Amino acid sequence: MDGRMVGKEEEALKRNLIVTIDGPAGSGKSTVSKALAKRLSYLYLDTGALYRAVAYLIGREGVSENDEQTLYDLLRGADICLQKSGDVLQVYVNGEDVTGYLRTEEIGLTASKISTLPLIREMLLPIQRKAGAQGGIVTEGRDMGTVVFPDADVKFFLDASESERIQRRFMELSNRGDGIPYGNIARDMRQRDLQDRERTVAPLRPHEEAVIIDTSSMTIAEVVEAMLRIINDS
């Protein structure tokens, strides 16, 4: 590795930057964010996991995402928090570590729906900002650079072709042994894309200052190196 690059990464570590990475499902956000955070020795903050935690709680309690009053009452009495574990944040709901339950397609779709509700966004926003208050974080989601951390030091927006994103998700779930048909994954991803981009509250879009990277034909390592160059020049 180039010694000058290592030196630059050490500089970034000392600066305690806030780096945001937004983009649609399957664009590589989670994998890239974790790898980038590791290279910078930063904390990885998956704020989308908070919405998934709410979706998990809704499913467990049998509450409809369309019943806003019941949702409000449920969340007002819930304790949802992030706790650092190594270089990642674990998600807890009422004292239970639910991190391992949050990556199903069903929870992802519900999380996308409820992320349009102002009351849920208002309740989760302070938790997200508190987690990133000291800097030294790489955070990923749908509106990290536009809403949650609009003053972030470096903002990225990752994208990829629809076919590539569907294929990545199919491979991810297949490797996990979920066995969900390709057609179902394609349908769910298109539905989530539509929900994320057309919602009236904080729709998915790049911040005007964001660096847009098309990851369709790039490896994870190539994306991370490209991001490091931009961060080091910032």
ABEGO torsion letter per residue (X at the ends): XBAAAAAAAAAAAAAGBBBBBBEBBGAGAAAAAAAAAAAAGBBBBBAAAAAAAAAAAAAAAGBBAABAAAAAAAAAABBBBBBBBEABBBBBBGGBBAAAAAABAAAAAAAAAAAABAAAAAAAAAAAAAAAAAEGBBBBEAAAAAAABAABABBBBBBBBAAAAAAAAAAAAAAAGAGBBAAAAAAAAAAAAAAAAABABGBBBBBAABBBBBAAABBAAAAAAAAAAAAAAX
